[in-house]
């Protein structure tokens, strides 16, 4: 099998063709947008090197994108920290073990990590969430992957790494990666042109849902890793269930942050 085969398959599955606000709500969105605009990023180190870091700044100095940015946005939305823009390959992520949790490129076996083909959606995480590796899921019988919960944003625009976007959560799929539970939320930016059409997972075209699942099933196989699996008969759970998962991971984060759960090597700052 050629290395590009899984990504060619997903590209074929994924089709981009599947594509009077009140003054009060407009005001709420303006306030939320203004709050998010209070965050900026500052690069240190050189791009595509081990030294690269994207540091987050607030009005009072350096902040953690994991711990200091609020989970919830306006009107039922959530704040997504964008790590990887769509159509790129560098595996960027919030560095959970480093002080202030900057975005850095993942390193495996001493090498900077890149996907073997581009990811077709914007990818990131929700702040103030944590998939607890000490907690076993009652149905799936696997533990969390020790990271903030992941978000796959399916909107029409490529979002900049380090940007914070309000997203509407549409559903979630339970990926099982190397025996760990790694939830993948499906969401869309609230300011995307498709946001008014997508309100739940059944509104998302089948080609998009299949593309996401198959991309994450296959993406590690070029490194001779096994296929990833999925819980719940490989089905997506709806928006209501996704919000329950977010609430659970937020509670786990609160216990981590307060010291009720041992942080191990994770950097959690001061509660």
N, C-alpha and C positions, 0 to 999 in steps of 0.2 A: 504493500500500500504506500502510495506517495504521501509525504508529510502534509501536503496541502489538501488531501482528499477530504478530511472532516470539515474543513473550512469551506471548501467548494460546495459540499453537500448543504451546509447551513446557508450559504449565500443563495443557493437555489431555492431553499425553503422560504427564506426571508424575503418579503416583498414590501418595498416602501410604498407601493401603490395602495396598500391597505390603509390608507391614510383618511338687551338693554339692561346693562349692569346698574344696580341702584347706587346712589351716591354714598350710602352707608357702607356697602360692601367695598366700593371703590376706595373709600377712606381707610378701611381696615387693611386693604391690600397695600395702600401707600405706606401706612405705618409699618407693616411687616417688611416691605421692601426697604424702607429706610433703615430698619434695624439690621437687616442683612447687609446693607451697604456699609455698615459700620466696620465690617471685617474686610481686611485687605491681606494680600500675600506678598512675601518678600523672598526672593531666591537667594540661597547661598550655595557655594560650590558650582561646579560646571555640569551642564546638562549631559545626560548619558554617561555619567561617571558615578562611582560610589560616593562621591562627596556631595552630590546634588541633594538639596533639601528645599522644600517649599514651606516656609514658615508662615504662620497665621498671626496677624496683628489685630488688636482691638483698640479701643480708645485709650486704654491704660497700658498698652504694651503687648507683649507676646501672649497669645492665648492658645489653648489646645482645641483643635477642631473636633476632638472626640468628647472632651469633658465640658468645654465652655460655651459652645454653640448650642442653643436650645433645640430640643427634639421637635417640638411642634411649631408649625407656622400659623398662618391665619386660616379661618374658615375650614377647619378640619384637615388642613394640609400638614406635611412634615418637611423638615429641612434636610436636604440631601447634600452631603459633602462630595463633590465630584472628584474622583481620583483619576479615572481614565476616560478621555474623550472617545467618542465613537470613531471607528475607522483607524484606530492607532493600535500599536502592539506592545509598547513598553508597559510592564506590569508595575504600575505605581500604586502605592497604598499608604494609608495613615500608619505611621510607625508607632505601634502601640507600646513598645518597650523603650522608646526614646523620650527624653525630657520635652514636654510640650507637644509631643506627637506630631511632628511635621510630616508632610508627604515625602516619601522617598521611593526609589525604585527597589523592588524586592531583589534579594540576592540568594541564589541557590548554588551550593557547591563552589562558592567563591566567584561566581559570574553574575552579572546583571541579568535579570530575568525578563525575557520578552515572550509574548505569545508567538506561536508558530504561524499565525495568521491574524488579521485584524479582528477586533471585536466590533460587532455591528451596532452596538448601542452604547450609550453613556453608562459608565459604571462607577459606583461609589458606595457610600455607607450612610447610615443614619447616626448622628451623634447621640450620645447618652443612651446607647444600647450596648448589650454584651451577651454573646452566646456562651453561657457558663459551661466550661468543660467538666465541672463537678456535678452537673445536673443531668440525669438521664431522662430523655423524653419518654413519657409513660406508654405511648403506643409504638414508637419507632425503635425504642431501646438503644439509642445512641446518645452520646453526649455532645454538647456544643463545641464549636471549633476555636473558642478563646478570642474571638474578634467581634467588633461591632457588626450589626446585621447589614448584609449587602443589598444594594439597590441596582436594578437594571432599568434605566430610564429609556423609554421607547419613543421619545419625541422626534421631531423632524430636524432638529438642529444639533450640531456638535457643541457640547458644553465644555468650557475651559477647565482644565485641571486646577483645583483649588477654589473654584467658584462654589457658592452655596445657593442652591435653588430650592424654592418651594415646589413640592411634588404632590400629586394626588396618587395615593396608593390604590392599585387596582386588584392585586392578588398576590399570591406567594406560592412557591414550589419548594419542597423539602429535598434539597440535594444531599446525598450522603457521599462524602469524599473521604476516602481512606478511613472509614469507620467513624467519621465525625459528622454531626448534623451542621449543615451550612445553608441556612435559609437564603433564598433569592427572592426578594421582593420585586414585583413588576410595578412600575410607576410611570407617570408622565408629568413633565413640568407644567405647573398651573398656567403659565403664560404661553404654552405651545398651542399652535393652531388646531391641534387635534384634541385638546383637553376637554372641550365641551362635548365631544362625541364619546369619550371613554370615561365611564363611571364605575365599571366593574370588570372582572376578568372576562366575562362572556362578551363584552364589547370589543375585546382585542381580537383582531383577525387570527384565525387558526395558524396561518403561515408564520406569524410573528411568534406565537406561543411555541409552536414546534421548533422554530429556529433557535429560540433561547434554550429550550431544553436540550436539543441535540448539540448545540455549540458547547454547553457545559458538560454534556456527557462525554464528548470526544476530545476536548481541548488538551488533555494531558497525555493522550496516547502517543504522540510523536516522541515523547520522552520515555517510551516503553512502560508507561503507567497504565493500570487497568481502566476500563470505562467507569465513569461515575454512575451511581445509581440514584434513584429518587423514591421517596416514600409516598404513601397514600395512592398506590397503584399508578404512580407517575402523573397524577392529576394535579392541576393547579387548584388551590383553595381560593375562595372568593375574597373580596375586599374586607368583609366583616371578620373573617378568620385571620386575614393578614394583620388587621389592627390588633387582634388578640395576641398574635405572636409579637408584635411590636411592644405591646404593653408588658408582656412577660420578659422580654429582653431589656426593657427599661427598668423593671423592678430588679432584675439581676444586676444591672449596672449600678443602681442605687446602693445595693448591698456591697458591691465591689468598692465603690467610691467611699462609703462610710467606714469601711474596714471590717464589716461583718463577714465578708468573704475574703480569703487570703488572695492578694494580688499577684503573688509570685514575682516574676520579672517585669510585669506590666507597670508602666508609669501612669499613676492616677492623680498626681498632684495633691493639692489640698482640698478637702471637701468643704 
